[in-house]
Amino acid sequence: MTGLQRIEHAKVHVDDLEPALDFYTGAMGLVEIARQDDTVYLGCGFDDNFDFAVSEGGTGIEHFAVRATDSSVVDDYAARLDGEGVDVERVDGDEPGQVAGVRFELPTGVRMEVVAVADPAYEHSTVSRPGREGHAPSTLDHVQWFTPDLTADLSFLRDRLDMHVSDTAGPRDDPELAFARCNTLHHDVALKGMPEGGPDHASLHHVAWGFDSIGHMKLFLDATADRGMAFEHGIGRHFAGNNLFAYFWEPGGNRFEMCAEQAVVKTPEPAHSADYESATLAWGPAVPDTFAEGSGLVRED
């Protein structure tokens, strides 16, 4: 089955909503798309779709979604997953701009959706919503989480959703890091094995934002540093995926990555690196000890 395009959105929870929103819209330059119940929906501002949803109460990821080309693809995945014994929930129109959706859990409990949106037109860089700042990210780039069973989560993405594995690192039969993609950009999802002494459940490592160039990233990092952001890791370049990176913890209590120059993959065979460091550190600097920390997994009542 085909028809998956790219990561569509992520929803996280934060400790304190209002300071986090002030940072997202003020320092980051995101725009508010809608509010619904206790959730605020934000976008990069080039279309009517939200990229990032946020609610108050704890920290970590609640769910993420990938975009389908149209509603028929959502229907096909819903029928396929249900037929394979996966618990599925239809979420048609439950979130702003979403005309069709199916939600399910990956083996280690991270919730994922396949969705179709009301505004599927390509993003035009000369058209933006009022309030969008020029240093704002261009798109949501990917999500990464710590997983207690990387092989199970990766197999689900590959075998049940037809996502492609771009790269793995560590032992081939039990990798410590893996990247999966919907289409040709190197990754929409990254999976990292649990750190030593970490929790026994999945936990968000980071939400990544896409930028057009290192110059665009510099404008963003200057603007956010002026509002109190401090680097955790970077600027550097990953070897797997080729992308430039910089990481920081945002005021809501989750880690963000800034990402640019992600590779386009031209072969169906996954690449492989000997270990985590050789996959992630093309330039250095060394990974900080705090990189073993995640912000959690939010479960619905």
C-alpha positions in Angstrom: 0.0 0.0 0.0 1.2 3.5 -0.8 -0.1 7.0 -0.3 1.8 8.3 2.8 3.5 11.6 2.1 5.2 13.1 5.2 4.9 13.7 8.9 1.8 15.9 9.4 1.7 16.9 13.1 2.6 16.1 16.6 0.8 16.7 19.9 2.6 17.1 23.1 1.8 18.1 26.7 3.7 20.8 28.6 4.0 21.7 32.3 2.6 25.3 32.0 0.7 26.2 28.8 0.9 30.0 28.7 4.7 30.5 29.0 5.1 27.7 26.5 2.7 29.4 24.1 4.4 32.7 24.5 7.7 31.1 23.5 6.2 29.2 20.5 4.5 32.3 19.1 6.9 35.0 20.3 10.4 33.5 20.2 9.8 30.8 17.6 7.4 32.7 15.3 4.7 30.0 15.0 1.1 31.1 14.4 -2.0 30.0 16.3 -4.3 28.1 14.0 -7.1 27.1 16.4 -8.1 26.3 20.0 -10.3 23.4 20.8 -11.2 22.3 24.3 -7.9 22.4 26.2 -5.7 22.1 23.2 -3.9 24.9 21.2 -3.0 24.2 17.5 0.0 25.9 16.0 1.5 26.0 12.6 4.5 27.2 10.7 2.2 29.5 8.8 2.5 28.6 5.2 -1.0 26.9 5.0 -4.1 26.3 7.1 -2.8 23.0 8.6 -1.5 22.8 12.1 1.9 21.2 12.7 2.0 21.1 16.5 -0.7 20.7 19.1 -0.2 21.3 22.8 -2.1 20.8 26.0 -1.2 21.4 29.7 -0.5 18.6 32.1 2.8 16.7 32.3 5.2 16.5 29.4 5.9 14.2 26.5 4.2 13.0 23.3 0.5 12.2 23.1 0.4 11.3 19.4 1.9 12.1 16.0 0.4 11.8 12.5 1.6 11.2 9.0 -0.3 12.6 6.0 -2.1 10.5 3.4 -2.7 11.7 -0.1 -6.5 11.5 0.4 -9.3 10.0 2.5 -9.3 6.7 0.5 -5.8 6.0 1.7 -6.9 6.5 5.3 -9.8 4.1 4.7 -7.5 1.5 3.2 -5.1 1.7 6.2 -8.0 1.5 8.7 -9.3 -1.6 7.0 -5.9 -3.2 6.7 -4.9 -2.6 10.3 -8.3 -3.7 11.6 -8.0 -6.9 9.5 -4.6 -7.6 11.0 -5.9 -7.4 14.6 -4.8 -3.9 15.4 -7.1 -1.8 17.5 -8.1 1.3 15.4 -10.1 4.4 16.1 -11.5 6.7 13.5 -10.7 10.3 14.2 -12.4 11.9 11.2 -12.5 15.7 11.8 -11.6 15.4 15.5 -8.8 18.0 15.0 -8.8 21.2 13.0 -8.4 20.8 9.3 -8.5 17.0 9.4 -11.1 15.5 7.2 -10.2 11.8 7.8 -8.0 9.9 10.2 -7.3 6.6 11.9 -5.5 6.3 15.2 -3.7 3.2 16.6 -0.8 2.3 18.9 2.6 1.1 18.0 3.8 -1.9 19.9 5.4 0.1 22.7 2.4 2.4 23.2 3.1 5.5 21.2 -0.1 6.6 19.4 0.1 7.3 15.7 -2.4 8.5 13.1 -2.8 8.4 9.3 -4.7 11.5 8.3 -6.0 13.4 5.3 -6.3 17.2 5.5 -8.7 19.7 4.0 -5.9 21.9 2.7 -3.6 19.5 0.7 -2.0 22.2 -1.6 1.7 22.5 -1.6 3.2 25.2 0.7 4.1 28.4 -1.1 6.9 30.4 0.5 5.5 33.7 -0.7 2.1 33.2 1.0 1.9 33.0 4.8 -0.6 33.6 7.6 -0.7 36.8 9.5 1.7 36.7 12.4 4.2 34.4 10.9 7.8 35.5 11.6 10.5 35.1 9.0 12.8 33.2 11.3 10.0 30.6 12.1 10.6 27.0 11.0 9.3 26.0 7.6 7.8 22.7 8.6 7.6 20.0 11.2 10.4 17.7 10.3 10.2 14.5 12.4 9.8 13.0 15.9 12.0 10.7 17.9 11.3 8.7 20.9 13.1 6.2 23.2 11.5 2.8 22.8 11.9 -0.3 25.0 11.5 -2.5 21.9 13.0 -0.8 18.9 12.7 -3.8 16.6 8.9 -4.2 17.3 8.2 -0.5 16.6 10.3 -0.5 13.5 8.8 -3.7 12.2 5.3 -2.2 12.7 6.2 0.9 10.7 7.8 -1.1 7.9 5.5 -4.1 7.6 2.1 -2.7 8.5 2.4 0.9 7.3 4.8 0.3 4.4 7.2 3.0 5.7 10.8 2.6 4.5 13.8 2.0 6.7 16.5 4.5 5.8 19.3 3.9 8.3 20.1 1.7 11.4 23.0 1.9 13.8 24.4 -0.7 16.1 24.0 -4.5 15.8 22.0 -5.3 12.7 19.7 -7.8 14.5 19.2 -5.5 17.5 19.8 -1.8 16.4 20.2 1.0 18.9 19.0 3.6 16.5 16.8 3.6 13.4 15.2 6.0 10.9 12.0 5.5 8.9 10.5 7.6 6.2 7.2 7.8 4.3 8.6 9.0 1.0 12.1 10.1 -0.1 13.2 12.5 2.7 15.5 10.5 5.0 13.2 10.3 8.0 9.9 11.2 9.5 10.4 9.0 12.5 13.5 8.2 14.5 13.7 5.5 17.1 16.3 5.2 19.9 16.8 2.3 22.2 16.3 3.0 25.9 19.3 4.6 27.8 20.9 2.6 30.5 18.9 3.0 33.7 16.1 4.7 31.8 12.3 4.0 32.2 10.8 0.8 30.8 8.3 2.6 28.7 8.5 4.8 25.6 9.4 8.5 26.1 9.7 11.4 23.7 13.2 12.3 22.9 12.5 15.3 20.6 10.3 17.0 18.2 12.2 18.4 15.2 11.5 21.5 13.1 12.7 21.9 9.5 14.6 24.9 8.2 15.6 26.0 4.7 19.3 26.4 5.4 22.0 27.0 8.0 21.3 30.7 7.5 17.6 30.2 8.3 18.6 28.2 11.4 20.9 31.0 12.5 18.1 33.6 12.4 15.9 31.3 14.5 18.6 30.4 17.0 19.5 34.1 17.5 15.8 34.9 18.0 15.3 32.1 20.5 18.6 32.7 22.4 17.5 36.3 22.8 14.4 34.9 24.7 16.5 32.7 27.0 17.1 29.5 25.0 20.4 27.7 25.7 21.9 25.0 23.5 21.9 21.5 24.8 23.7 20.0 21.8 25.0 21.4 18.5 25.3 23.1 16.1 26.5 19.9 14.3 25.7 17.5 11.5 24.4 14.0 11.7 26.0 11.4 9.5 22.8 9.4 9.1 20.4 11.7 7.3 23.1 14.3 6.7 21.1 17.0 8.4 22.4 19.9 10.4 21.2 19.9 14.0 20.9 21.9 17.2 18.9 20.9 20.3 17.4 22.7 23.3 14.8 22.2 25.9 11.8 24.5 25.4 10.0 26.1 28.3 7.1 23.6 28.2 9.5 20.8 29.2 10.1 19.0 25.9 13.3 18.9 23.7 13.2 20.5 20.3 15.7 19.9 17.4 16.4 22.4 14.6 17.0 20.5 11.4 18.2 21.5 7.9 19.6 19.8 4.8 18.0 16.4 5.4 19.1 13.9 2.8 17.0 12.5 0.0 17.2 8.7 -0.1 17.6 7.1 -3.6 17.9 3.4 -2.7 15.5 1.0 -1.0 18.3 -0.7 1.0 18.9 0.8 4.5 22.3 2.2 5.2 24.0 1.1 8.4 26.4 2.6 10.9 28.5 0.8 13.5 27.1 2.6 16.5 25.1 5.6 17.7 28.0 8.0 17.7 29.1 7.2 14.1 25.6 7.7 12.9 25.0 11.0 14.7 28.3 12.8 14.9 29.7 13.8 11.5 31.4 16.8 13.0 31.0 16.5 16.7 30.6 17.8 19.4 30.2 14.8 21.8 26.7 13.9 22.9 25.9 15.4 26.3 24.9 13.2 29.3 21.5 14.9 29.3 20.7 13.3 25.9 19.7 10.2 27.8 16.7 12.1 29.2 13.2 12.0 27.6 10.1 14.0 28.4 7.6 11.1 28.6 4.6 9.5 26.9 1.2 11.0 27.6 -1.6 8.3 27.9 -5.3 9.1 27.5 -7.6 8.3 30.4 
